[in-house]
Amino acid sequence: MSMPIKLLFTSLLVFFLTSEINAQNFYKERIPRPYTVSLYGGPASMYTDNGGPYRDLNFPIFGSFALAGEKKITSRVNFRATLGYQHVSSNKEYNANQAFQWGEDNKAYAFQGDAFYIDFSPVFYFIPYPSHVMRPRVNGYAGIGLGYLVLPGQQAFATKDPNGDPKLSVIDITNSTIYLPIRLGGSMAFGSNWDIGFEGSLFASFSDELDGNAGTNQTNDLFMQANFFVKHYISPFPFWKK
């Protein structure tokens, strides 16, 4: 076989192999991916009776993390399940002067704990899209649902004994509540099967007792989160074979 024929044969072989790989990749990318898995993380806080001077922005900020899965229902609506964690605490220094006054009413002057939560909600996208292949480059969404939260932690009380001497006590307690998760976010397509974005969340709890101090302000305890996230689109199960 002469050299020109070898070169022609090699070129044709490379062309057909490349075309086959591209066709397979194209077919793979066109497979519907109605499911997504997302990982969230960012700063978070809690609005409580003994949390701190919120108007002065002097309140504790910790981290929150969450894992969520979504299923596409319509071109505009997804159904979402979220499992997450948030550390919470009061501003102990700010409440020091009020500690004994609160103690007389059996109200905690400080608390800390770890909130574990799960919630379910519909998610409404601002720009509808029929599949991940046809999703817009940038999109926004909002959602509200129903969740359940458990908060094991410690609460601190300041009282005085019969002689007038200060007495501090710390108790271990686990509280729980139903809450309404309210979310607003935006995402940007990053490749064919990935999104990145930002989401703000407000958890409106049905309890004012999570911090051990009820009635000091006029609202139930609230959780606030500002999370960055990465989202991956996956195909119907078994997705690992696609």
N, C-alpha and C positions, 0 to 999 in steps of 0.2 A: 504494500500500500504506500503510495507516494505521500510526500509531506503535505501537499495541498489538500489531498483527500482526507488525511488524518486531521488536519486543522478544521476542515469542514465538518467532519464527523463529530469531533469534540465540541465544536460550537453548537451544533444541533442538539447534542446530548445535554449540554448545559442549559440551552434554551428551554427544552422540554421539561427538564427537572425543575428549573426555576418557575416555569409556568404552572407546573403541578403543585409546587409548594405554595405559590401565591394563591392558586385556586382553593387549596385546602384552608389557608389562612383566611381568605375572604369568606368561605363558607362557615368557618368557625366563628368569625366575628359577627356573622349575620344570624347566628343562633339566638333566639329570644332569651333575654336574661331578665325575667320579671322579679327576681329576688335581689336584695342588696344586704350587705353586712357592713356596718360602720363602727368605727372606734372614735370616741370623743374624749377630750381632755382640756382642762383650762381652769382659770381661777373661779372661785365660788365663795358665797357668803350666806348668812342667814339673818333675816330680820326678826328679832325677838324683843321681849320686854326688857331684858338686861343685856342686850347686844352691844350697845355703845351709842355715842352721839352721831347718829347717821347723817344729820344735817352738816356736820363738820367733816364728814367722810373719815371719821376715826372709829373704824370697826374692823374686826378680824377678817382676813381673807385667806382661805386655804385652797386646796385643790379638789377637783371632782373628776371622776372617770366613769365612762359608760360604754356599754356595748349594745348595739341596736340592730334589729333585723327588720326589713320591710318587704312587703309583697304588693306588687302593682295590682290595683283593682280596676281602675279605669285610666284613661289618658291623663286625668288630672288628680286622681286620688290614690294614695298608697295607704296600706294598713301597717302600723309600726308597733313593735314591742321593744321596750328598753329596760335594761338591767344596769343599775349603777351604784356608785358609792360617792359620798361626800363627807369630809371631816368638818365638824362645826364646833364653835366655841363662842363664849361671850367675851366682852372687853372687861376683864376683871379690874383693871386699874380705874377705869371710869366709874364703876359702880361702888367703889370702896366707901365713899361718904354716905351712901344710901343703904349700905349693907344691913345695919342694925334696924333701921326703919322697916326695911322689907322683912327682916327676920321676925319682927313682932307680928307680921301678917302671914307668917309661914311661907314667905316667898324666897326663892333662891336668889342670891346676889351674883352667882357665877355658875356656869355649867360648861361641859365639854362632852363630846361624843362622836360616834361614827354612824352616819345615816346610810342604810342600805335600802334600795327602793326598786320597785318594778312597776311599770305602767304600760298601758295600751292606748293607742290613739290613732285616728285617721290623720293623714297629712295631705294638705291641699296645696298643690303646686300652682304658682302664678301663671306659668306658661305650660299648657298641656303638651304631652308628647306620647305617641303610641308605643314606643319602645326605646331602649337605651341607645340604639343606633341613630335614632332621629331626635334625640334630646338636644335642647339648645345649649349653646356654649356656656351661658350664664342663666341661672334660674333662681327663684326665691320660693319660699313655702311658709306655711303656718299650720299649726295644729293645736288641738286641745283634746284631752282625754281623761282617763281615770287611773289612779295608781294607789299603791299601798306602800307605806314607809315604816321601817323599824329603826329606832334610835336608841341603842344601848349606850350608857355613859354615866357621868357623875354630876351631881348637883351639890353646891356648897351653900350653907346657911350660916348666918351670923346672928347670935343671940347673946343674952347676958344671964348669968346665973343669979340666984337670990342675993348674992353679995354685990352684984353689979359688975362683976368681972366678965370680960369678953369670953365668949365660948363659940368656937367654930366647929362645924360638923360637916362631913362630906358623906353622901350616901350614893350607893350604886343603884341605878334604876334603869329600866328599859321601857320606853314609851313607844307607841305606834299610832298611826293615823292614816286615814284615807286622804288623798290630795288630788287636786286638778293640775296636771302638767300643761302649761301654756308655753308654746315654743314658736319662735320666729327665726328664720335662718335663710342663708343663701349659699349656693354651691356653684362651682366652676368645673367644667369637664376637663379632665387631665388624662389624656389618652382615650382609648376606645372603651375601656371598662372601669375607669376610675374617676372619682370626683374628689375635690377638696373643698372645704368651706368653713363657715362660721355660723354658730347658732347661739342665740340667747334664750334662756329658759327661766320661767317663774313657776315655782311649785306653790300653789295656794292650798295650805293644809286645812283640815277641818278641826284643828286643835290649837289651843293657846297654852297648853300645858307642857309642851316638849322641852322648854327651858326651865321648868320648875317655877315659873313666875307668870301668873295670869292676871290680866286686867290692868296692867300698868299703861299699856297703850291700847288703842281701839281696834286692833286687828288681830287675827290669828297669826301664828308663826308662819313665815314665808321663807322659801329657799330660792336663791338666785344663782345662776350659773352663766358663764360666758365661755363657751367651748369651741375649740377648733376641732375639725374632724376630717377623716379620710374615709371614703366610701368605695366599696368594690361591688360591681354588678356580677351576679352569678346566674348560671342557667338552671333550668329545672333539675331536680335530683334524678340520678346521681350526677351532680355538677362536676365531680372530679374526672368524669369520663369524657367531658366535652372540651 
